[in-house]
Amino acid sequence: MSAATPSPSPGIGALLLRAWALTALIDGLFSSLLSVFAYHSSVERLFQGVASTLLGPSALSGGARTALIGVLMHFGVALGWSTVFLLLVLASGALRRILGAPGGALKVALVYGPFVWLVMSLVVIPLLLWRPPNITVRWWIQLVGHAPFVGLPIAASIRRGLAPPRA
């Protein structure tokens, strides 16, 4: 590692925990508010929809139980993508340099957040549901929204845990 490359600080577990919790909460709040105010639905229906990717269409009428399963799945996905990002940062000096630069978290978030949505909506969810993605206005809103509400919390949390460059 070069002298100017920021390196991860010792608390990797705490760093991951912070990125995961912040991302799950911010994205969950974004999705919930979008469901209620833009789509005139409910938070329960949102998370039942998440659960339906594993449990099938019956999850949509499963009440609070399937909504809770959806919330747990949401937190699991946030942990997965936070972990992937942390591993990328640990493996890549170039990514650490970009992330550590002024405005680096935002630059990385503008790529990583939409990347998460593309993988989830074009690969993971279609494989679970056995149907092609439905690309609508809502899909595009999610694509754009993943930069500030998924990518930025992950990138900013991990960036904050990077040790400053050594002189």
Helices and strands as residue ranges (DSSP letters): H 12-33, I 34-38, H 43-55, G 57-61, H 63-91, H 93-100, H 104-119, I 120-124, H 125-129, H 137-146, I 147-151, H 152-160
